[in-house]
């Protein structure tokens, strides 16, 4: 009986994650745009795709710190989605899960139109390193203070 329950639980888990994450190399190769920055604002809207299929579609303004691939404006418009309603038993793409956070430094992987790659079109980015001059100034201030 335990085996049956374990198999059912495993199948439920697999159905939710029907599309595996892109591996890091494929994600970098597929992306037309790779930037580091912060989403400073975002709006979301429920969009009915077809009967029983409703997505939450978001448009965000990303304040770009650095473009690693492709051309990006100082503020880049980016798009993402995730399913908000599906028919019972449905499996397939889950969009961005989780959605990218606002006001947190992230690295974005997007297509040429700014849509985040599915299912893992963003990741947390480490804090920016202080500029050498700023670090030297901070060291000097600490030594005299």
C-alpha positions as CSV (number, residue, x, y, z in Angstrom):
1,X,0.0,0.0,0.0
2,X,2.8,2.4,0.8
3,X,4.3,1.8,-2.6
4,X,1.0,2.7,-4.3
5,X,0.8,5.9,-2.3
6,X,4.4,6.8,-3.0
7,X,3.9,6.3,-6.8
8,X,0.8,8.4,-6.8
9,X,2.6,11.2,-4.9
10,X,5.5,10.9,-7.4
11,X,3.2,11.1,-10.4
12,X,1.5,14.2,-9.0
13,X,4.9,15.9,-8.5
14,X,5.9,15.0,-12.1
15,X,2.7,16.3,-13.5
16,X,3.3,19.7,-11.8
17,X,6.8,20.0,-13.2
18,X,6.0,18.7,-16.7
19,X,8.7,20.9,-18.3
20,X,12.2,20.5,-16.8
21,X,14.4,23.6,-16.3
22,X,16.8,24.6,-19.1
23,X,20.3,23.6,-18.2
24,X,22.7,26.6,-17.8
25,X,24.4,26.1,-21.1
26,X,21.2,25.7,-23.1
27,X,19.7,28.7,-21.4
28,X,22.6,31.0,-22.2
29,X,22.7,29.7,-25.8
30,X,19.0,30.1,-26.3
31,X,18.7,33.6,-24.8
32,X,18.9,36.5,-27.1
33,X,19.1,38.9,-24.1
34,X,21.0,38.3,-20.8
35,X,21.0,41.2,-18.4
36,X,21.5,41.9,-14.7
37,X,19.3,44.4,-13.0
38,X,16.2,44.9,-10.8
39,X,12.5,44.8,-11.7
40,X,11.4,48.2,-10.5
41,X,7.7,47.9,-11.5
42,X,5.4,45.2,-12.8
43,X,1.7,44.8,-13.7
44,X,-0.2,41.5,-14.2
45,X,-3.4,40.7,-16.0
46,X,-5.4,37.5,-16.3
47,X,-5.6,36.3,-19.9
48,X,-7.9,33.6,-21.1
49,X,-6.0,31.5,-23.7
50,X,-8.8,29.0,-24.4
51,X,-11.5,27.2,-22.4
52,X,-10.2,26.5,-19.0
53,X,-6.8,27.9,-19.6
54,X,-6.1,31.2,-17.9
55,X,-2.6,32.7,-17.5
56,X,-1.4,35.5,-15.4
57,X,0.7,37.6,-17.8
58,X,3.1,40.2,-16.4
59,X,4.9,43.1,-17.9
60,X,7.9,44.4,-15.9
61,X,10.3,47.3,-16.2
62,X,13.8,46.1,-15.5
63,X,16.4,48.7,-14.5
64,X,19.4,47.3,-16.3
65,X,22.8,47.3,-14.5
66,X,24.7,45.4,-17.1
67,X,23.9,43.7,-20.4
68,X,25.8,40.4,-20.8
69,X,24.3,39.4,-24.1
70,X,22.3,41.4,-26.6
71,X,21.4,45.1,-26.6
72,X,19.3,46.5,-23.7
73,X,18.0,49.9,-22.9
74,X,18.7,51.4,-19.5
75,X,15.2,50.3,-18.6
76,X,14.2,47.1,-20.4
77,X,10.6,45.9,-20.7
78,X,10.4,42.2,-19.9
79,X,7.4,39.7,-19.9
80,X,6.6,36.5,-18.1
81,X,3.6,34.4,-17.4
82,X,2.4,31.5,-15.3
83,X,-0.8,29.5,-15.3
84,X,-3.5,30.7,-13.0
85,X,-6.2,28.2,-14.0
86,X,-6.1,24.9,-15.9
87,X,-8.6,22.1,-16.5
88,X,-8.3,19.2,-14.0
89,X,-5.4,16.8,-14.9
90,X,-3.7,19.3,-17.2
91,X,0.1,19.2,-17.5
92,X,2.5,21.3,-19.6
93,X,4.4,24.5,-19.3
94,X,4.2,26.2,-16.0
95,X,5.6,29.5,-17.1
96,X,7.9,31.2,-14.5
97,X,7.6,29.5,-11.2
98,X,8.3,31.4,-9.2
99,X,7.8,34.8,-10.8
100,X,10.8,37.1,-10.6
101,X,10.8,39.4,-7.6
102,X,10.7,43.1,-7.6
103,X,13.6,45.3,-6.3
104,X,16.0,42.3,-6.1
105,X,19.1,42.0,-8.2
106,X,18.5,39.3,-10.7
107,X,19.9,37.9,-13.9
108,X,17.4,37.6,-16.7
109,X,17.4,35.3,-19.7
110,X,15.0,36.4,-22.4
111,X,14.1,36.1,-26.1
112,X,14.5,39.0,-28.6
113,X,11.1,40.4,-27.5
114,X,12.0,40.5,-23.8
115,X,9.9,37.4,-22.8
116,X,11.7,35.4,-20.1
117,X,12.7,31.9,-21.2
118,X,10.4,29.1,-19.9
119,X,10.5,27.7,-17.3
120,X,13.6,29.3,-15.7
121,X,14.2,32.7,-17.3
122,X,15.7,34.4,-14.3
123,X,18.0,33.6,-11.3
124,X,19.2,35.6,-8.3
125,X,22.3,37.6,-9.1
126,X,25.0,38.1,-6.4
127,X,25.5,41.5,-5.0
128,X,27.6,43.8,-7.2
129,X,31.2,44.2,-6.2
130,X,32.1,47.6,-5.0
131,X,34.2,49.7,-7.4
132,X,37.9,49.7,-6.4
133,X,37.9,53.4,-5.7
134,X,34.9,53.1,-3.4
135,X,36.5,50.1,-1.5
136,X,39.7,52.1,-1.1
137,X,37.8,55.1,0.2
138,X,35.9,52.9,2.7
139,X,39.1,51.3,3.9
140,X,40.7,54.7,4.3
141,X,37.7,56.0,6.3
142,X,37.8,52.9,8.5
143,X,41.5,53.3,9.2
144,X,41.1,56.9,10.3
145,X,37.8,56.5,12.2
